[in-house]
Amino acid sequence: MTTTLTRPVPVIGWDATEDEWVYARRHGLGGSDILAVLGFSTYRTPWDVWAEKTGVRTWQDDAGAAADLGKDLEPWLIAQAGRLLNVSVTTTPHRTYAHADHAWQRCSPDGITADGRLVEAKTAGLQSGFGTPAGWADGGIPLGYEFQVRWSLYVMDAPAAEIVALIAGMGVQRRTVTRDVAIEHELVAQVTDWYRQHIVAGAEPPMGRVDNAAMAKLYPTYEPAAEVDLTGDTQAIELWHAYRDARDREAAAKAEKETVGAAIKKLIADREVAKVDGQVIATWSNKKGQVDWPRVVAALVEQHGVPAPNPDEYRKPSTRSLNVKDA
């Protein structure tokens, strides 16, 4: 059974080409864009969204292993949603929709129930292997995902959304987000202000740490000995000072970290694990030495590649490594 959607406007169908999909993405803000615009994305920044929408960024980044895994698991999670909700769940008739009154406001729901609820499939923490990711404990939802879902509810004019997520350390989890007009109003107002300032007016947002990779792709080559005169550019002076200050703080923080680390090691002494109130706060245990690859290569040359040397036989001595746990 397919639910009839009356308010949102179809933008692009499931049979669209990749080029058509990229073009449609460029001309509006979707759910993943909202994560970045509001500062909740680990992989994208507001600058990256601005660069994509204004044509400054002309390349398409690889989704990455975590995103690929989430995409591969999406059909399975949609099937799990049908089982958990005990209702028919299908894909939406179209891949992307726009708000009826504002064409730039867009979303691409993962699925929809027979009674009109949206379904969003998520994965979290499956690649890292470092325990349950933050935000999901005690029935919670990471705030960025909540805002992303609320944006979709607004665009689709839907009453509620069901998040079905496969979470490291927790298994398949279900979370329900119901429409809240007050929260929605604030969310839409904030995103609309950003859109008008940075997309309509064209003001370039500040960059983030991950935008270093974008700079490498935007300017892959340079003209040797060519200069740029930034005399009188107040931003250049501010950035110069800011970088030096950050570098000095980084050096000071590293020195402080090493000093505190030495004190923790003295407390652990000839033991391995340190606990406070039953909780492990630090370990000081052996770490495998790095492989001495120059020696491996030399052995390969000497033995003409037969037999191939075992890299483990060329490891440097193991050393004790301090690992201080998060609270």
N, C-alpha and C positions, 0 to 999 in steps of 0.2 A: 504494500500500500504506500502511495506517495502522497505526502501532505501538500496541499495547494498553498503556495505562498503568494499573498496578495500585495503586501506593502513593499518589500524590497524589489529593486530593479535588477534583473539578470544582466551581468556584464560579459561573462565569457562562459562557454560550455566546456564539458569534459573532453570534447573532441578537438579542442583548440591545439594548435602547434605550440612548441616551446617558445618561438618568437612572439606569437600572439599573446601568450601568457606573460612573457617579460614586458611586453608593451602595456598590457593591462595593469600590471603591478606598478609601473612607473607613474601612472596617472591617477593614483589614489593612495590613501593610507589604509593598510589592512591590519590584521591582528598582530602579526610579527613586527610590523612597523611601530605599533603602539607600545610594545615591550621596549623597543629601543628609544623611542621618543621620550618615554617616561623614566628612562634610566635603569630598567630592570633586566636588560639583555646582557649576557656575558660576552656575546660575540659581535654585537653591533652597537653603534653609538648614534646619538642624534645627528652627528656630522655625516655618518655613513648613509642614513636615511635621506638627508638633504642632498648629498652627492648623487644618490641613485635617482631621486625624483627630478633633479634639475639637469641631469645629463653629464655631470662632472665625472661620475663613475660610469665608465662604459663597459667594464668587464663584469662577468658573473662569477662570484666566488663559489668554490666548492662548498657543498653543504656541511661536510665534515662527517666523521664516523658516527658521532652521537645522533646527528640529524638524520643520517641515512638509516640508522637503526630504528629510529622513531617512525620513519616513513615506511620501512619494511614491516613493522609491527602494527601499523595502523589498521589494516583489514582485520587482523586477529582481535585487536582491541574493540573494534566496532562490533564484531561477533560477540565478544564478552559483554559489551553493553546491552545487547539484546537479551542475553541470558540474565544479567543482573537486574535489569529493569522489567523483565518479563513482558516485553512489548516489541513490536516490529521496529527495527532500526535500518534505515536505508541512507544512501548518499543523497544529497540535495539534487534537485533536477539540473541545476547549473553549478559550475565550480566556484564562481565568484559572483557576489551580489554587491549592489550599491544602495545606499540609503535613498529613499524616494525623493527627498528634498535636497540632498547634498551629494552629488555624484562622486565626489572625492572620498567620501566615507565608505569604506568597503570591508568585506570580510569573506572568508572562504571556510565555512563550517565543515567539519569532518563528517558529520552525519546529522540525521533528524529522526525523531520518533514519530509514530503515527499520530500522536496527539499534539505535535508541534513543538516539542522541546528540542533544543539543539544538543548535539553530542560532540564532545571534544575528546580526542584520544591523545594521551600524553605519556611520555616515558621520562624517568628521572633517575640519575645516578647509576645507570647500567654500565656505562663505560669506565667510570672512575674507580669503582670497587672500593671506595673508602667509606662505606657505611651509608646509612639513610640520609638522603639530601635534606637540607633545611626547608622548613615551611610546611611539611606534610604531616608531621606528628600531631596526635590528639585531634584528628579530624580536620586539620587545617589545610589551607590552600596557599601556596606561595603568592604573594601579593601581585606580582607581575602577571601570573596566569589568571588571577581573578579579574584584573582590569582588562586583560585581553578578551576574556569570555564576556564580560559586561559590555565591551565594545560590540561584540558580535550580537548580543541580545538587542542592543540599541539599533544596529543596522538592520537586523532581520525582523525587528518588532516581535520577538519571541518572548514567551512568559518565563521560561527557565532554561537552564542548560545543565546537562549531566556530564561531568568530567570523569572519564574512566582512564585510570593511569596505572601503568606497571612501574612500581617504585622499588628500587634496590632496598632489600631488607624488610619490605612490607608486602610485596606481592601486588596483586590487582586491587586497586582501591577505587571507590566511587565517592565523588563529591558533588553536591547539588548547589547551584548558584541560581537564586531566584531574582527576578527583576526588582531593582530598587531605584526608583526614579531620582531620589535625592543624590545618591552616589553617582548615578549615571549622568546627571546634569553637570556635576562638578568635573567628572572625567571628560565629557564631551567639550565643556568650556575650555579646559586646559589644553586639550589636543587641538581644538580649533584655533586658540590663540597661537600655538606653536606653528600650525599650518599657515596661518595668515602672515606671521612674521617671517618665517623661513622659506616657505615655498612660494606664496603669493608675492611677498615683498622681496624675497631672495636673500635675506640676511644670512650669512654663513654662521652656523652654530660653532661653539668651541669644539675642539677635538678631544678624543679620549685616548687612552693607552693603546687600544687595539688598532687605532688608525695609523700606527706606524707601518703596519703591513700594507695599508692602502696607499701610503706615500711611496712605498717601494714599487708598487704596481703602476702608480700614476706617473712616476718619474724613474723609469728603470735605467736610464742612461743619463750622462751629463757631458757637457762640453769642457774638456780639460782647460784649466787655468781661467775659465770664464768667471766673472765676478758680478755680484749684485750689490749696488750701493744702497744701503738702508739708512743713510744719514737722514735724520729728521723723522724717521718712522718710529713713533713712540711705542708701538706694539713690539717692534723688534727689540728695543731696549728692555721693555718689561719682560719679554720672553727670555732674553739673555740672562737677566738677573734671576728670574724665576728658576731657570735650569740650573744655574750655579748654586742657588740656595738649596734646591732639592738634592743636588749632588752632595753638598756638604752635610745635609741632614741624613742622607742615606749612609754616608761614611760614619757619622756619629752613631746612628742607629745600629750599624753593623758592629761597631766597637762595643757598644753597650750590650748587644746581644751576646757577643763572645765573652764579655766579662761575666754576665749573669750565667751563661752556660758553664763556665768554669766553676762557679759556685755550686751549681746544681750537680755537676759531676763529683765534686768533693762530698756532697751529701750522699750520693749513691755509692760512692767508693767502689768496693769490690763486689757489689750486688748488681743486678741488672734492671730491676723495676722499682720505681718510686711511686708510693700511693699516699693519698690523703683522703681520710674518711672512706676508705674502701675503693676509691677511684684512682685509676692509673693516671698519674700526671706526667710521667716521663719514663723513657727507657734509655739505657746506655749499653748497647749490645754490638756484636760484631757485624760488620758490613763487608760483603765480598769486595775484594780489591778489583780495580779496573783491569781489563785485559790490556796487556802491553802489545798493542797492534803492530808497531814497527818490528818487534821481534817475531811476531806471527808471520808477517810478510817476508822477513829475511829467511825464516825457516821454509816458507813456501818456495822461495827462489832457490835455496840450497838443495831442497829435496825435489826440485822440478815439479812440485805440486803433488807428488806421490810418495808416501801417503800424506794426505792433508793433515796438518797439525791440529791438535785439539786445543781450541782457544783457552779452555779452563786450565791447561797446563802452563799458560803464559800469564796468569793473573798475578798482579802485585799482591803483597801480603794484605790480609784483611785487617781492618782497623775498627776500633770501637766508635760508633756513631751515636750522638745524642739525638733523641726524638722526643720533643716536648709536645704533649697532647693538647688539643683544644678542650675547653671546658664543656 
